[in-house]
Amino acid sequence: MNSALTIRNLRKTYKNGFQAIKGIDLEVQKGDFFALLGPNGAGKSTIIGIISSLIRKSGGEVFIFGLDIDQHFTQAKQYIGVVPQEFNFNVFEPVIEILVNQAGYFGIDRRRAFDIAEDILHRLGLWKKRRGMARELSGGMKRRLLIARALVHQPRLLILDEPTAGVDIEIRRTMWEFLQMINAEGTTIILTTHYLEEAENLCRNIAIIDDGGLIENTSMRHLLDQLHREIFIFYLKYPVAPLPELAGYEVRRIDDKTVEVVLPQEHNLNDLFGVFSQYGLQIASMKNKTNRLEETFLRLVSKNAKQENNAGPLNRL
């Protein structure tokens, strides 16, 4: 079996009748770096809760490396490490003890646990803080401690629920490098994030859920190829007024030296540079305005919402 995670017809309905998950099928291959995206309330955390046994599913099947979580719960749980959104460790406990105690829950003796914890803390830049209380750590260090704790029993599947929320750019990049490293070493990773740039940079495959249903499940490259346009900001060397009309392009003037141009899929940047040159516009610098994945994500979610709204109440029953 090549699947790290297999979900079949997964459903979750709460006692008040709310359907959080509506028959989702999903598969994550061994060694993948997989993005699970969706707006707030889409059902991402519910899926993670079911996989990690914190939430009881209403129906369907979940397999971790081929093990049914209902029939082989203890063994399947050994394969999973979960990094939650919230800090949920004892802040009055030393960092090293948090890891060693966590390892003990998985039957790892203390001597072996200390060796594993030392390696992980070194790799995450927390070794010098190992004897300090967790409450003394910065927000970014606490995030890294959550990752370290999830890895101390050496799981084969790491699930990260908003792992870089609230951390600065430098720490986020460092965490990216660490996650890419352990993924290259064989750890399968599932990532939920609101930083869509993060998913685009790290993940090879992606699923997008909305309103408890799966609306996209494909490779990151294929998803981005669906985008029909990109938006660029150009900073000109010299002021220009008025701005000439650039045939075939949607152009918006920001100020006398800055313009925004929508680049259709059928054109490339060289074409646009040629048009700029024809009109004597010299470019000082440029940047991509919108993360491509963010634009694709918003388009898909918007499309799904319209379909839901167009389906009358009888069709939704």
QUIPE-V347916 format. One line per field, one symbol per residue. ss: DSSP state (a for helix, b for strand, c for the rest). psi: psi as a letter, one per 20 degrees, with the letter a starting at -180 (. if undefined). burial: I if it has 16 or more other C-alpha atoms within 10 Angstrom, else O. A space follows every 50 residues. Layout:
ss->???
psi->???
burial->???
This chain:
ss->ccbbbbbbbbbbbcccccbbbbbbbbbbbcccbbbbbccccccaaaaaaa acccccccbbbbbbccbbccccaaaaaacbbbbccccccccccbaaaaaa aaaacccccaaaaaaaaaaaaaacccaaacccbaaaccaaaaaaaaaaaa acccccbbbbbcccccccaaaaaaaaaaaaaaaacccbbbbbcccaaaaa aaccbbbbbbccbbbbbbbaaaaaacccbbbbbbbbcccccccccccccb bbbbbccbbbbbbbccccaaaaaaaaaaccccbbbbbbcccaaaaaaaaa aaaaaaaaaaccaaaac
psi->pjphpppolpqoprhjipohpmlppqppqpjqopporqrpjhjghggghg hjjhppqhraqppolippihhlggghhhippporgqpkroijqqghhggg hghhhjjpqhghgggghggghghjkjhijhiqqhiiqrghhhghhggghh ihjlqhppponlhjpjqrgghghghgggghghghiippppppqinhhggh hhqhqqppqpkjqpipoaqgghghiipiqqpqppoqhqqpprpqpopiqo pppgaijpqpppoqhiqrhhgghggghhjkoppgrrqpgpphhgggghgg ggghhghghhorhhhi.
burial->OOIIIIIOOIIIOOOOOOIIIIIIIOIIIIIIIIIIIIIOOIIIIIIIII IIOOOOIOOOIIIIIOIIIOOOOOOIIIIIIIIIIOOOIOOOOIIIIIII IIIOOOOIOOOOIIOIIIOIIOOIOIIOIIOOIIOOIOIIIIIIIIIIII IIIIIIIIIIIIIIIOIOOOOIOOIIOOIIOOIOOOIIIIIIIIOIOIII OIIIIIIIIIIIIIIIIOIIOOIIOOIOIIIIIIIIOOOIOOOOOOOOOO IOIOOOIIIIIIIIOOOOOOOIOOIOOOOOIIIOOOOOOOOIIIOIIOOI IOOIOOOOOOOOOOOOO
